Every structure is written in structure tokens, then in C-alpha cells.
Amino acid sequence: MTEEAARFAIRSSFMHWGLQPWGAYSIIGLGLAYFQFRKKQPGLISSICTPIIGEKGVKGAAGKVIDIFSIIMSVAGVAASFGIGCLQISGGLNFLWGVPNRAVTWLIIITIVCLIYLASSIGGLDKGIKKLSDINLCLAGFLMCLAFLIGPTTDILNIFTNGIGEYLSCFISDSLGINPFGENEWVGAWKVFYWAWWIAWAPLVGIFIARISKGRTIREFILGVMAAPTLASAVWFSVFGGMALHVTDRFTSEQLTLITASPETAPFIIYTQYPLGTLLSVITIIVLIIFFITSADSATFVLSMLSSEGNMNPPNLKKVVWGIMQALIAFVLLYSGGVSALQTASIASAFPFMFIIVIACVSLAKSLKSENKI
């Protein structure tokens, strides 16, 4: 309930969704794009490690281990995202229309979304994912603009400006910051979880952005992957974070504690403090559902690609198998332990992949240096 806490919240949101996660995506995406399109290697994570383990290693046991682990880790990361997305949708339906927020509702949501993203994934990138993504970008943009106009516009602009300044000035200290002389509960529950979550998504996002970036220069790739999403995230959190922080004085500390204990309903409670709150809630649920579908759609495509020797057009049967498996794993994790189980799955699976990211950095630098000598 202090100004410092509010500034810390905004700065932390920028950090968790800013340059740090997109740096991981850039390394994997650039490595995949370079070795696949420049060196004519298969579109597999193991291909990035060619300068380190050699072509025999990539085609042998080492390469298989890397690719299999990438698939397992990606499934865990996707399951965490699906579970959290399902909770958010269920929470919104419960708040608006009293739909029970329980396992049966989660199963129905996951089943409906699974059927939709399977149909979309089978339709292919251009027909399925692209159309849904275009629709959702327009809806999300409209939602953000509406929230900006309805909310505390001046405060939002000030939050964005100050947040960017604090994020950049504290970049190194926040990135490396832990509490060496005390407990690190917050660091583990937030910073470590978020970055593990991002790392778990690195193969999926990396392959996907590599797939759609053919023909770009390395400079264009880095700017597009690092700068644009970071700026968009900063604007997004400034708008919706600003809306929330502006009305905190209308709640008691006990009420705020209850709101933050159920983050799946928190946005909808905040909306009630503004005009057109119901409209904002309905649009938010629609955006969440389509984001859920497009993320699952992309993940299904990439997992099918990874399990098909890097085939850019994987068979539909594999898409169906991976699509159903993602839905089942997400529901099982959600049912067995809720968000804590999803967090644990992400962190446990992502830790070893950090070393693959380091290897990817060395491999990419080594290849680019050798090419520069030619």
C-alpha cells in the first residue's frame, strides 16, 4: 500500500515480460533460422548445436536427446500456460454469470478450446492461425484503447514513462537480484517461475518465429523479436496496471488481499470500478479464449514439426495426437494441484534447457565468426 510498492509492481511486470524473456526466444529463433535457412539443416533444436557437437553428434544420440528433451519441456510449458488460461476464463465466467469455477467447468473449457485449435491447426498457418491471430490482435488492440480512454489516461501515460525509466535504470540489478541474507519466496514464486516459463516456451516460440522470419536479416530479426514485443508489453501493463492501481484506495487491505489471492477474477473486479465494465469483461474473456486457441494452435504445429524431423509441413495425424495430449496434461496438472502444480512443472522442466541456450549462444557466435572470415 505504498508508492514504492506500486513502482516496483510496474517495473517487475516490465522485467518479467520484457527484454529478458524475448532474449531467450531470440537466441533459439535466430539459431534455428540461421542453421535451417542458411546452412540447410533440419528445423530442430539439435541443429543449433552443430558447431559444438558436430554433424555426427546432431544425427546421433546427443542430438536425439536434445530434441526429445525439447519436446518434453515444451509440453510442460504449454500445459502451464493452458492451465492458467483456463483458470482465467473460468474465473471470468464465474464472476460475470455465476458459472461454477470447478473441475467440470475446466474440462468443458479445455475440451471446447481443444476442438477449435485442432480444426485451426489442421487448416495450416495461413488459413488457421493467421486468421485467428489477426482477429485477436484487433480485439486486444480495441480492448487496450478502450481501457486507456475509460481509465486514468494521464496516470497511465505517467506510469509508462516512469516504468520504462526505472526498468532500464534497474535492468542489471533486477535481473540478478536475489535476497542473499533472507528468504526468497517472492523471487521463487514470481521471477524464477516467469523465466522458467519463458525458457520452457523457447523451443516453441523460437521455431515459430524462425518459421515466419525467412528472408529477414539478423538485425531485422533481433529488432523485431526484442523491441516490438517488449514495447507492446510495457504499454499493455501500463494501461491495465494503471487501471488497477488507480482504484486501490477504494478497497480495504483485507479486500485487496482477497482479490490478489484469486488473480483469475481480479481484472473483472477492477473493471466494475469503471464505466462499461461489463463490456470490458466480455471482450477480455473473448480475447483470452482466442489467445488460448492461437497459443495451443502454434504449439500443436511446432510439436508436430519437432517430432517429424523438422518437417515444415507436419502430418495432420501428429497434430491431432499432440493437440489432445496437451489438453489432457493441462487438465491433469490443473486438477491435481492447480497453479502450484503448473509452476512446478514449468520450473523443473526448464532448468536443464538453460544449458542448451548457452550452447546455442556459443554455436551461433562460432558460426557467424567463421562466416565472417570467408
N, C-alpha and C positions, 0 to 999 in steps of 0.2 A: 504493500500500500504506500510506496514511496515513489518519487520521481526517478530515483536511481534504478529501482526495480523495473519501471516502465521502459527506461532506456536500454536496460540490459535485455529485456524481453525482445525488443525490436532488433537489437544488434545480434542477438543469438539466432533469431529467425533468419536474418540475412546470412549469417555464418552457416547455419545448417542447410540452407537451400541455395547457397551462392557458389563462389568460385571453387570451394573445396570439393564438393561432390562432382561438379562438372569437370574438374581437373581429372578425376578418375575416369570419367566417361571419355574424355578427350584422348587420354593415353591409349585406352583399349580401342576406341573407334579409329584413331589415326593409325595405330599399328595394324589393325585389320585392313583398313582401306589401302594402306601403303603396300602391304605384302600381298593382298589379294589382287589389286588392280595394277600395281606397278611391277610386282615380282611374279604374278600369275600363280600364287599359292592358293590352296583351298581357303574358304572363308571360315576358318576355325581358330580358336584361341591359341592352339598349339603352333599355328603358323607364325605367330608373332615371335616365338622363341627360337626360330630357325638359326639366327646368328650365334646363339648361346649353346644350344644342344645339337645343332646340325640337322641336315635333312633326314639322316638315318634315325636320329632321335625323335624327330617330329612324326615320322612314319612308324616308329617302333612303340615300345611300351611307355616311354616317357610322354610321348605325345598323346597317347590314348588316355593316360592317367589325367593329364591336364584337361583334356576335352570332357572326359566323364565327370571330373570334379566340377568343371564349369557348369555342366548341366544340372548336377545335384544342387550346387549353390544357388543357381538361378531359380530353380523351383522353390527353394526355401524363401528367397527374397520375394518372389512373386506371390507366394502364399501369404506372407506377412502383409503385403500391400492389399491383396484381395480381402483378407480378413478385416483389416482396418477400414477399408472402403465399405465393406458390408455393414460393419457396425455403424458407420456414419449414416448410411442410407436408412438403416433400420431405426436409428435414433431420430432421424428427421421425420420418418413416417409415424413414429410413436408420438412425437411432440405435436405434430400437426393434426393427426387424425386418430390418435389413440391405438394404432396398430401395436400389438404386443411385441416388445423388444426381447425376444427369446429365440431359442434354437430353431423352432419351427419356421419362424419368420426368416431367420438367416438362411435356412436351407432353401426356402422358396426363392429368396432374392438371388442366391448363388446359382440355383438351377435355371431361372429365367435368364439371368445375365449370361450363363454358360451357353445356352442355346443360341442367344443372339450373337455372341462373339464367335461361336463356331461357324455360324452361317456367314458372318462377315469375313472371317479368316479364309474360309474356302473360296470366297469371292475374289481374294487376292488383294495386293497392296493398293492398286489403283481403284478398284471398284468398292472394296470393303472399308479398309482402314482410312483411306484418304477422305472419303465422303463423310464418314463419322467424325473424323478429326476436324474437318472444315466446319461442320455444323457446331461442334463443341467449342471450337475457338471463337466462333461468332457469339455463341451463348455466353461463354465465360467473359468475353470482352464486354458484352452488354451488361452482364451482372456486375462487373467491376465498375463500369462507368456509372451505372445506376446507383451503386453503393457510394461512389465518390460524390455524386450530386446530392444524395439524400443525407449522407454522413457529414461529419465536421470537416468540410473541404479545406479550410485554412490549416487546421491541425494536421490533416493528412499530408499536405504539402510540406509542413514543417517537420513532421516525423520522417518523411522520405529523405529530406535534405540532411537532417541531423543523423539519421540512421546510416546513410551512406558514409558520412564523415567518420562516425565512430567505428563502423565496420572496417574501413580502410586503415584508420589510425591504430586499431587494436588487432589487426589481422594476424600478426605473428603471435602475440601474447595469448589471444583467444584460441588460436589453432593448437598451441602447445600447452595451454593452461590446464593444470590439474591442481588439486589441493594436496601437496606432499606431506602436510602436517596435520591433516584432519580427514574426515570422511568425504567420500567422493560419490555419494548416492546420486546427486543430480547429474554429475558428469557421466556416470554409467547409464542412467535412465534416459538421458537426452543426447548428449554429444556422441558417446560411443555407439548408442543404438542407431542414431541417424546415419553416422558414417558407415557403420556395418551394413545398414540397409542399402545405402548407395552403392557400396562395394559389391553387395550381392546382386544388384541390378546392373553392374558394369558390363558383364558379357552381353546381356540382352540389349541394353541401350547402345553399347559400343557397336555391336553388329548391325543394329538397326540404322544408326546414323551413318555408319560406313556404307551401308547398302544404298542410302539415298544421297550420298555425297560424292558419287563418282563424277570426275571431271573438275572438281574443285582443287585449288592449290592448298598447300599446307597452311599458309597464312589465312586464307579464307575459311578453311575448316576450323582452325583454332578460334578465330574471332566469332564465327557463327555459333560454335558449340559452347564457348566460355562466356562471351559477353552478353549475347541476346537473352539466354535463359536466366542469367544472374540478374540482369536489369529487370526483366519481367517479374521475377520472384520478389525483388525489392519493392516494386510498385504494388504488387498484389498484397504483400504483408503490410505495407504502409496503409493501404486502403482499409482492409478488414481488421488489421490490428488497431488502426486508428479509431475505427468504429467502436471496437470493444473497449479500448482504454478510455474513450470519451465518456462512457456511461458507467464506469466502475463505481463512481460515487453514489449511484442510485441503488446500490446493493450493500448489504452489510457484509462484514468479513466472513461471517458464517455462510451466507448465501453464495458468496464468491467461491468459498471452499467447496461447496456442493456442486457448483457449476463446473469448476475445473476438474472435479472428480469424475465427471461424465462428459468428456470432451466431444463425444458424438452428438450431444444435444446442445452444447454451448453456443454454436453460431446461431441457432434458431431462437435461443433465449435472448441473445443480443439483438437480433432483428426486431423483437417485439418492442424494443425501446425506440424504434424509428418508424416514420410513415412508410406505408407499402411493405411492412414487414412480412406479411403473408406471401406477397408476390416474390420477394427476395428468397424466402424459404423454398417456395415451389421451384423457382429457377435453379437454386442451389442443388436440390435433390436431382433434378434432371441432369445438371452438369456432372454431378457425382456419378450418376448411373452411366452416362456416356463415357466419362473418364475411365470408369471401371471396365467398360466394354473395350475401349480402344487399347488400354494397357494390357488387358488379357489377350486381345487380338494380336497385338505386337509380340507379346511373349510367346503365344502359341506358334506364330510364324517362325520366330528365332529359335525356339527349342526344336522345332521340326527341322530347321536348317542345320542346327548343330548335330543332330542325330542322323543326318543324311549326308555326312562327309562334306558339309559346307555347300550343299546344293542350293542355289539361289531360288529355285522353284521346287520346294519340297512337296512330296505327295500328300494328297488330302487325308489319307488314312492316318498318317502320323500327326497331322494337325488335330484330327478328332481325338486320337489317343491322348496327346499332350493336353488338349483342352479339357478333357474330362478329368485327367489326373490332377491338374491344377485346382480345379473346383473341389475335388474330393479332399485333397490335402489341406486346402484353406479351411474347409468346413471342419475337418477333424481337429486341426490346431485350435480353431476358434471355440469349438465345443469343449475341448479338453482343458483349455487354460486361458482362453480369452487373449487379451493384448499381451500379457506377460509371456505366454507360450509363443506368440508370434515374434516378440522381441528376442527371446532366447534362441529361436530357430535362426533368425537373421544373423545374430552376433556369432553364434557357433559356426555357421557355415561360411561366413565372410572372412573370418580371421586368416585362414591359410591363403586366401586369394590375394591378400596384401602382398605376399611374396611374388606372386605371378605378376602383379602390377609393377613391382620393382624390376623384375626380369624384363618386362615389356619395355620399360624406360631404357634400360641398358641396350636391349636389342635394337630398338628404334634408333637410338643415338649412334650405335655402331654401324648400322646400315646406312644411315644418312651421311656419316663421315666418309665411309668407303665410296659412296656415290659421288661425294663432293670432290674426291681425288681423281675421278675419271675425266 
